[in-house]
Amino acid sequence: MQVDNKLLDDLARVAGGAIGALTGLRGEVEAQVRQQFERILSQMDVVSREEFEAAREVAVKARTEQEDLAERVTSLEALVATLVAERELAHGVPGPKRSARSHVSAETPVDPQAS
């Protein structure tokens, strides 16, 4: 019986040592994998989360400003159209023939070789 207990104690110590060694090995493998992964990421053209969030905020702000400016342009175009119509009614003078957005009148043909 005494021999069995000693044998079991030895087996328990060996198993405990093996588990400790495996735990240490696991930590080393994780560290090596993490280091290799960081090395690969640093060689790639990848941005950090902070840089991505900063660029995203800039893009959101630019889009908001662009939408606000588009609304202002639309309201200014409506105001110009109203003023031109009022001028035509008051003075009998026709407004401009072409829209403010186009630089080429529909009446004049475009010669591509003239450039």
MIDOSE-1310 file (N, C-alpha, C; in nm, 2 decimals, decimal comma, always signed):
residues 115
mqvd	+0,08/-0,12/+0,00/+0,00/+0,00/+0,00/+0,09/+0,13/+0,00; +0,19/+0,12/+0,08/+0,29/+0,23/+0,09/+0,35/+0,26/-0,05; +0,38/+0,15/-0,12/+0,44/+0,17/-0,25/+0,34/+0,23/-0,35; +0,22/+0,19/-0,34/+0,12/+0,25/-0,43/+0,10/+0,40/-0,40
nkll	+0,10/+0,44/-0,28/+0,09/+0,58/-0,24/+0,21/+0,66/-0,30; +0,33/+0,60/-0,28/+0,45/+0,67/-0,33/+0,45/+0,68/-0,48; +0,40/+0,58/-0,55/+0,39/+0,58/-0,69/+0,29/+0,68/-0,73; +0,17/+0,69/-0,66/+0,07/+0,79/-0,70/+0,12/+0,93/-0,67
ddla	+0,20/+0,95/-0,56/+0,25/+1,08/-0,53/+0,35/+1,12/-0,64; +0,43/+1,03/-0,69/+0,53/+1,06/-0,80/+0,45/+1,09/-0,93; +0,35/+1,01/-0,96/+0,27/+1,04/-1,08/+0,20/+1,18/-1,07; +0,15/+1,21/-0,95/+0,09/+1,34/-0,93/+0,19/+1,46/-0,95
rvag	+0,31/+1,44/-0,89/+0,41/+1,54/-0,91/+0,45/+1,56/-1,06; +0,47/+1,45/-1,13/+0,50/+1,45/-1,27/+0,39/+1,52/-1,35; +0,27/+1,48/-1,32/+0,15/+1,54/-1,39/+0,15/+1,69/-1,36; +0,17/+1,73/-1,23/+0,17/+1,87/-1,20/+0,28/+1,95/-1,27
gaig	+0,40/+1,88/-1,27/+0,51/+1,95/-1,35/+0,48/+1,96/-1,49; +0,42/+1,86/-1,55/+0,38/+1,86/-1,69/+0,28/+1,97/-1,72; +0,18/+1,99/-1,63/+0,08/+2,09/-1,65/+0,15/+2,23/-1,63; +0,24/+2,24/-1,54/+0,31/+2,37/-1,53/+0,39/+2,40/-1,65
altg	+0,46/+2,30/-1,70/+0,54/+2,32/-1,82/+0,45/+2,35/-1,94; +0,34/+2,29/-1,95/+0,24/+2,32/-2,06/+0,19/+2,46/-2,05; +0,16/+2,50/-1,93/+0,11/+2,64/-1,91/+0,21/+2,74/-1,95; +0,34/+2,72/-1,91/+0,45/+2,80/-1,95/+0,47/+2,80/-2,10
lrge	+0,46/+2,69/-2,16/+0,47/+2,67/-2,31/+0,36/+2,75/-2,38; +0,24/+2,74/-2,32/+0,12/+2,81/-2,38/+0,15/+2,96/-2,38; +0,20/+3,01/-2,27/+0,23/+3,15/-2,26/+0,33/+3,20/-2,36; +0,44/+3,11/-2,38/+0,54/+3,15/-2,48/+0,48/+3,14/-2,62
veaq	+0,40/+3,04/-2,65/+0,34/+3,03/-2,78/+0,26/+3,15/-2,81; +0,17/+3,19/-2,71/+0,09/+3,31/-2,73/+0,17/+3,44/-2,75; +0,28/+3,45/-2,68/+0,36/+3,57/-2,69/+0,43/+3,57/-2,83; +0,47/+3,45/-2,88/+0,54/+3,45/-3,01/+0,43/+3,48/-3,12
vrqq	+0,31/+3,42/-3,11/+0,21/+3,45/-3,21/+0,17/+3,59/-3,21; +0,16/+3,65/-3,09/+0,12/+3,79/-3,08/+0,23/+3,88/-3,14; +0,36/+3,85/-3,12/+0,47/+3,92/-3,17/+0,47/+3,91/-3,32; +0,45/+3,79/-3,37/+0,45/+3,77/-3,52/+0,34/+3,84/-3,58
feri	+0,22/+3,84/-3,52/+0,10/+3,91/-3,58/+0,13/+4,06/-3,58; +0,19/+4,11/-3,47/+0,22/+4,26/-3,47/+0,32/+4,29/-3,58; +0,42/+4,21/-3,60/+0,52/+4,23/-3,70/+0,45/+4,23/-3,84; +0,36/+4,14/-3,87/+0,29/+4,14/-3,99/+0,21/+4,26/-4,01
lsqm	+0,13/+4,30/-3,91/+0,05/+4,42/-3,92/+0,13/+4,55/-3,94; +0,25/+4,55/-3,88/+0,33/+4,67/-3,89/+0,38/+4,68/-4,03; +0,40/+4,57/-4,10/+0,45/+4,57/-4,24/+0,34/+4,60/-4,34; +0,21/+4,58/-4,30/+0,10/+4,60/-4,38/+0,06/+4,75/-4,37
dvvs	-0,01/+4,80/-4,47/-0,06/+4,94/-4,46/-0,19/+4,95/-4,39; -0,19/+4,93/-4,26/-0,31/+4,92/-4,18/-0,31/+5,04/-4,08; -0,42/+5,11/-4,07/-0,43/+5,22/-3,98/-0,48/+5,17/-3,84; -0,44/+5,25/-3,74/-0,49/+5,21/-3,61/-0,63/+5,25/-3,59
reef	-0,70/+5,20/-3,49/-0,84/+5,23/-3,46/-0,86/+5,38/-3,44; -0,76/+5,44/-3,37/-0,77/+5,58/-3,34/-0,76/+5,67/-3,47; -0,67/+5,63/-3,56/-0,66/+5,70/-3,68/-0,79/+5,69/-3,77; -0,84/+5,57/-3,77/-0,97/+5,54/-3,84/-1,08/+5,63/-3,79
eaar	-1,09/+5,63/-3,66/-1,20/+5,71/-3,59/-1,18/+5,86/-3,62; -1,06/+5,91/-3,62/-1,04/+6,05/-3,65/-1,07/+6,08/-3,79; -1,03/+5,99/-3,89/-1,07/+6,01/-4,03/-1,22/+6,01/-4,05; -1,28/+5,92/-3,98/-1,43/+5,90/-3,99/-1,50/+6,03/-3,94
evav	-1,45/+6,09/-3,83/-1,51/+6,21/-3,78/-1,49/+6,32/-3,88; -1,38/+6,33/-3,94/-1,35/+6,43/-4,04/-1,45/+6,42/-4,16; -1,46/+6,29/-4,21/-1,55/+6,26/-4,32/-1,70/+6,30/-4,28; -1,74/+6,27/-4,16/-1,88/+6,30/-4,12/-1,90/+6,45/-4,12
kart	-1,80/+6,52/-4,07/-1,81/+6,67/-4,06/-1,81/+6,73/-4,20; -1,73/+6,67/-4,29/-1,72/+6,72/-4,43/-1,86/+6,70/-4,50; -1,91/+6,58/-4,48/-2,04/+6,55/-4,54/-2,15/+6,64/-4,49; -2,15/+6,67/-4,36/-2,25/+6,76/-4,30/-2,24/+6,90/-4,36
eqed	-2,12/+6,94/-4,37/-2,09/+7,08/-4,43/-2,13/+7,08/-4,58; -2,10/+6,97/-4,65/-2,14/+6,97/-4,79/-2,29/+6,97/-4,81; -2,36/+6,90/-4,72/-2,51/+6,90/-4,73/-2,56/+7,04/-4,70; -2,51/+7,10/-4,60/-2,55/+7,24/-4,56/-2,52/+7,34/-4,68
laer	-2,41/+7,32/-4,74/-2,38/+7,41/-4,85/-2,47/+7,38/-4,97; -2,50/+7,26/-4,99/-2,60/+7,23/-5,10/-2,73/+7,29/-5,08; -2,78/+7,29/-4,95/-2,90/+7,35/-4,92/-2,90/+7,50/-4,94; -2,78/+7,56/-4,90/-2,77/+7,71/-4,92/-2,77/+7,74/-5,07
vtsl	-2,70/+7,66/-5,15/-2,69/+7,69/-5,29/-2,83/+7,68/-5,35; -2,91/+7,58/-5,31/-3,05/+7,56/-5,36/-3,13/+7,68/-5,32; -3,12/+7,73/-5,20/-3,20/+7,84/-5,16/-3,15/+7,97/-5,23; -3,03/+7,98/-5,25/-2,98/+8,10/-5,33/-3,02/+8,10/-5,47
ealv	-3,02/+7,98/-5,53/-3,07/+7,97/-5,67/-3,22/+8,01/-5,68; -3,30/+7,96/-5,58/-3,44/+8,00/-5,58/-3,45/+8,15/-5,56; -3,37/+8,21/-5,47/-3,38/+8,35/-5,45/-3,34/+8,43/-5,58; -3,24/+8,38/-5,65/-3,20/+8,45/-5,78/-3,31/+8,43/-5,88
atlv	-3,37/+8,32/-5,89/-3,48/+8,30/-5,98/-3,60/+8,39/-5,95; -3,63/+8,41/-5,82/-3,73/+8,50/-5,78/-3,70/+8,64/-5,82; -3,58/+8,68/-5,79/-3,54/+8,82/-5,82/-3,54/+8,84/-5,97; -3,50/+8,75/-6,05/-3,50/+8,76/-6,20/-3,64/+8,77/-6,25
aere	-3,73/+8,69/-6,19/-3,87/+8,70/-6,23/-3,93/+8,83/-6,19; -3,90/+8,88/-6,07/-3,95/+9,01/-6,03/-3,90/+9,12/-6,12; -3,77/+9,11/-6,16/-3,71/+9,21/-6,25/-3,78/+9,21/-6,39; -3,81/+9,09/-6,44/-3,88/+9,08/-6,57/-4,02/+9,14/-6,56
lahg	-4,09/+9,12/-6,45/-4,22/+9,17/-6,43/-4,22/+9,32/-6,42; -4,12/+9,37/-6,34/-4,12/+9,51/-6,31/-4,07/+9,60/-6,43; -3,97/+9,55/-6,49/-3,90/+9,63/-6,60/-3,93/+9,58/-6,74; -3,99/+9,47/-6,75/-4,01/+9,41/-6,88/-3,88/+9,36/-6,95
vpgp	-3,77/+9,35/-6,88/-3,65/+9,31/-6,93/-3,63/+9,16/-6,91; -3,61/+9,09/-7,02/-3,59/+8,94/-7,00/-3,46/+8,91/-6,93; -3,46/+8,81/-6,85/-3,35/+8,76/-6,77/-3,25/+8,69/-6,86; -3,14/+8,64/-6,81/-3,04/+8,57/-6,89/-3,10/+8,45/-6,95
krsa	-3,05/+8,41/-7,07/-3,10/+8,30/-7,14/-3,04/+8,17/-7,09; -2,92/+8,17/-7,04/-2,86/+8,04/-6,99/-2,87/+8,03/-6,84; -2,86/+7,91/-6,79/-2,86/+7,89/-6,65/-2,73/+7,93/-6,59; -2,72/+7,95/-6,46/-2,60/+7,99/-6,40/-2,50/+7,87/-6,39
rshv	-2,55/+7,75/-6,40/-2,47/+7,63/-6,40/-2,40/+7,60/-6,53; -2,46/+7,63/-6,64/-2,40/+7,59/-6,77/-2,32/+7,71/-6,82; -2,20/+7,68/-6,88/-2,12/+7,78/-6,94/-2,14/+7,79/-7,09; -2,20/+7,69/-7,14/-2,22/+7,68/-7,29/-2,37/+7,69/-7,31
saet	-2,41/+7,78/-7,40/-2,55/+7,79/-7,43/-2,60/+7,68/-7,52; -2,72/+7,64/-7,51/-2,77/+7,54/-7,60/-2,78/+7,58/-7,74; -2,78/+7,72/-7,76/-2,80/+7,77/-7,90/-2,67/+7,77/-7,98; -2,55/+7,78/-7,91/-2,42/+7,78/-7,98/-2,37/+7,64/-7,98
pvdp	-2,33/+7,59/-8,10/-2,27/+7,46/-8,11/-2,13/+7,46/-8,05; -2,09/+7,35/-8,00/-1,96/+7,33/-7,94/-1,87/+7,27/-8,05; -1,76/+7,33/-8,07/-1,66/+7,28/-8,17/-1,55/+7,22/-8,09; -1,54/+7,08/-8,09/-1,43/+7,02/-8,01/-1,29/+7,05/-8,06
qas	-1,28/+7,09/-8,18/-1,14/+7,12/-8,23/-1,10/+7,27/-8,20; -1,19/+7,35/-8,15/-1,16/+7,49/-8,13/-1,08/+7,50/-8,00; -1,07/+7,40/-7,92/-0,99/+7,41/-7,79/-0,85/+7,42/-7,82
